């Protein structure tokens, strides 16, 4: 997956810290490639005018509701504006990620 973001470095650190992605390569704050343990590859590219549709988001499925709750707490403790998870289509919550897009965390 390739995402254009306003701040590559902050977005990269966000995915490393909360979703266990590892940086495999980067070029300053213009480009980064991250990968997870299952081989999912996420490329981040710097963009000046990032404008995703309002409903656009990417999701990260967790193995349990407890993991969703734990990520939610860590984000809240670190100053992110997140609401508590709710039972909607799944146990879920959304967070605005650095770089200009939304992430859903669910189980």
C-alpha positions in Angstrom: 0.0 0.0 0.0 1.3 3.5 -0.8 0.1 6.5 1.1 0.9 10.1 0.4 1.4 11.9 3.7 2.3 15.4 4.9 4.9 14.2 7.4 6.7 11.0 6.5 8.8 10.8 9.6 6.0 11.3 12.1 3.8 8.9 10.2 6.6 6.3 10.1 7.1 6.6 13.8 3.4 6.3 14.5 3.2 3.0 12.6 6.3 1.7 14.3 5.1 2.6 17.8 1.5 1.5 17.6 1.3 -1.2 14.9 4.7 -2.9 15.1 5.8 -2.0 11.6 9.5 -1.9 10.9 11.2 0.6 8.7 13.1 -1.2 5.9 14.3 2.0 4.2 13.8 5.7 4.1 15.1 8.8 2.5 15.0 11.7 4.9 11.4 12.9 5.2 10.4 12.2 1.6 9.9 8.5 1.5 9.8 5.4 3.8 9.1 1.7 3.4 7.7 -0.2 6.4 6.8 -3.9 6.7 5.0 -6.0 9.3 5.6 -9.6 10.4 3.2 -11.0 7.8 4.9 -9.2 4.9 2.5 -6.3 4.5 4.4 -3.5 2.9 3.5 0.2 3.5 5.2 2.9 1.5 4.9 6.5 2.7 5.5 9.3 0.2 5.8 13.0 1.0 3.0 15.2 -0.3 2.4 18.9 0.2 -1.4 18.9 -0.5 -2.8 15.7 0.9 -6.5 15.5 0.5 -8.1 12.1 1.2 -11.9 11.7 1.0 -13.6 12.2 4.4 -14.5 8.5 4.7 -11.0 7.2 3.6 -9.2 5.2 6.2 -7.0 2.2 6.6 -7.6 -0.5 9.2 -5.5 -2.7 11.4 -7.2 -5.8 12.8 -6.1 -7.0 16.2 -6.4 -10.5 17.6 -8.5 -9.5 20.6 -10.6 -6.7 22.1 -8.0 -6.4 24.8 -5.4 -5.5 22.1 -7.8 -2.9 20.7 -8.3 -1.4 24.2 -4.5 -1.4 24.9 -3.7 0.5 21.7 -6.5 2.9 22.4 -5.1 3.5 25.9 -1.5 4.0 24.6 -2.7 6.5 22.0 -4.8 8.4 24.6 -1.9 8.4 27.1 0.3 9.8 24.4 -2.0 12.7 23.7 -4.0 11.5 20.6 -7.7 12.5 20.5 -9.3 9.1 20.5 -12.7 8.0 21.7 -13.2 4.7 23.6 -13.8 1.6 21.4 -17.4 0.8 20.7 -19.3 -2.2 19.4 -20.2 -1.2 15.8 -19.5 -3.5 12.9 -16.7 -4.8 15.2 -15.0 -3.7 18.4 -13.5 -0.6 17.0 -12.2 3.0 17.2 -10.7 5.5 14.8 -7.7 7.8 15.2 -6.4 10.6 13.0 -2.8 9.6 12.2 0.0 12.0 11.6 0.2 12.7 7.9 -3.4 13.5 7.2 -5.5 10.3 7.2 -7.6 8.1 9.5 -6.7 4.7 11.0 -9.3 2.2 12.3 -8.3 -0.3 15.0 -10.6 -3.2 15.4 -11.0 -6.9 16.4 
